C-alpha cells in the first residue's frame, strides 16, 4: 500500500507538470528532465540508504547522460 501511495502521489504531480511543461519543452526534453532528476536522486539513495558504493563507471554513465542532455537541449 505504501508503494502504491507513493506512486499515486507522484502521478498527481507528474500529469499536471507534463501538461504545463509541454508549453515550454518538447516531449523528448521533458523525458530527459525526468530521467536526470531520477538519476540524480537515486545514487544518493543507493549510497546512503542501501549502502552501495559509488563506482567510477557510474560516474562515467552519469557524465554521458549529461552530455546527452546537452545535445537534446542545445538549440541547433
N, C-alpha and C positions, 0 to 999 in steps of 0.2 A: 504494500500500500504506500510505503514511503517513496519508493522509486516512481510509482505512478503519480504521486502528488508532486514530486519534483518535475517530472516530465510535463504534467499539466500546467504547472506554474511557468515553466519555460515556454511552453506553447502559447500561453496567453500573452506573453511579451513578444514572441517571435513573429506571429502573424501581423500584428499592427506595425511592428518595426519594419518588416519587409514591405508592407504597403506604403509606409511613409518613405522608406529608403528608396523605393523604386522611382520616386520623382527625381532623385539626385544621382543614383547609381544604376548600372546595368545589373542584370541577374548574375553575371559572372563576377562582378565586383562585390555584390552582396554576399555571395557564397565564399569568396576569398576572405572577406572581413570575418565571416562566421568561423572559418577554419583557423584564421590567425588568432582569434580570441580563444578558441578551444585549445589550440596548440601552445598558447602562451600560459594558460591556466593549468592544463593537465600535467606538465612536467613538475610544476611546484607541488601539486597534489601528490604526484607519484613519489617525489623525493621526501616530502615532509610527512605524509600520511602512510604511504605504502612501504617506505624505507628503501626504495630503489636508488641505485647510484646513477648519477647523470654521466653518460659516457660521451666520448668525443664524437662518435658517429651520430648521436642525437643532435649535437650542436651543428654538425655539418648539414644534417637534414633540415634543421630549422633555418639555417642560413640559405639553403636552396629555396625554401618556401618564401623567405624574404625577397630573394632575387625574383622569384616568380611573381610576387605581388608588385614588384617594380614594373614588370612588363605588362601586367594587367591594368595598372592604374596610370601608367605613363600615357600622355596624350601624343599619339603618333600622327 
